[in-house]
Amino acid sequence: MTAGQQPTIEQVNGQLTAAALQLHLLMNRITDLHLQFSVKLGAAGLQALGTSAADAADIVAHWDTLGTVADIYFGRAPQPSAYPFDDALADVRGGQAD
């Protein structure tokens, strides 16, 4: 007998469904936030909130990267053959999720 509980097909399918739903919700949230911060507010709006021009451009660029991921997910942008999204966003994770 094997130690521990063996997974059932219902558990496997339940986890798959849960992960797909979480990803979909996250991509929707990213799309909404990208529109708010990068498109509507933009670098000028971020500067009006007190950031420097360089920081505002950096923030917009990172939101654009996340927006691209969401656009690829929803089929609104072509999928690059090998773009390291994880590396592109590593600095804004602040050392988390390494």
C-alpha positions in Angstrom: 0.0 0.0 0.0 1.2 3.5 -0.9 1.4 6.1 1.9 -0.9 9.1 1.7 -4.1 9.7 -0.1 -4.1 8.9 -3.7 -5.7 11.5 -6.0 -8.9 10.8 -7.7 -9.9 12.0 -11.1 -12.4 14.4 -9.5 -9.6 16.0 -7.4 -7.3 16.3 -10.4 -10.1 17.9 -12.5 -11.2 20.1 -9.6 -7.6 21.5 -9.2 -7.4 22.0 -13.0 -10.7 23.9 -13.0 -9.6 26.0 -10.0 -6.3 26.9 -11.5 -7.9 27.8 -14.9 -10.5 30.0 -13.1 -7.8 31.8 -11.0 -5.8 32.5 -14.1 -8.8 33.8 -16.0 -9.7 36.1 -13.0 -6.1 37.3 -12.7 -5.9 38.1 -16.4 -9.1 40.1 -16.2 -7.8 42.0 -13.2 -4.5 42.7 -14.9 -6.4 44.0 -18.0 -8.4 46.3 -15.8 -5.4 47.6 -13.9 -3.3 48.0 -17.0 -6.1 50.1 -18.5 -6.3 52.2 -15.4 -2.6 52.8 -14.6 -0.9 52.6 -18.0 -3.5 53.8 -20.5 -5.7 56.2 -18.6 -3.3 57.5 -16.0 -0.2 57.1 -18.0 3.3 58.5 -17.2 2.0 62.0 -16.9 -0.6 61.0 -14.4 1.9 59.1 -12.4 4.2 62.1 -12.4 1.3 64.2 -11.1 1.1 61.7 -8.2 4.7 62.6 -7.3 6.8 60.0 -9.2 9.8 61.1 -11.3 9.6 60.9 -15.0 12.0 57.9 -15.0 10.0 56.0 -12.3 6.7 56.8 -14.1 8.1 55.4 -17.4 9.4 52.3 -15.5 5.9 51.7 -13.9 4.2 52.1 -17.2 6.6 49.7 -18.9 6.0 47.1 -16.3 2.2 47.5 -16.5 2.6 47.2 -20.3 4.5 43.9 -19.8 1.7 42.6 -17.6 -0.9 43.9 -20.1 0.9 42.0 -22.9 0.7 38.8 -20.9 -3.0 39.3 -20.5 -3.4 40.2 -24.2 -1.7 37.0 -25.2 -3.9 35.0 -22.8 -7.0 36.4 -24.3 -5.7 36.1 -27.9 -5.5 39.8 -28.5 -1.7 39.7 -29.1 0.5 37.2 -30.9 2.4 34.8 -28.7 6.2 35.5 -28.8 8.3 32.4 -29.5 10.4 32.8 -26.4 10.0 35.9 -24.3 11.0 35.6 -20.6 8.0 37.3 -18.9 9.2 36.0 -15.6 12.6 37.7 -16.0 11.0 40.9 -17.2 8.9 41.2 -14.1 11.5 39.9 -11.6 12.5 43.3 -10.3 8.9 44.3 -9.4 8.4 41.1 -7.4 10.9 42.4 -4.8 12.6 39.1 -4.4 9.4 37.2 -3.9 8.5 34.0 -5.8 12.1 33.0 -6.5 
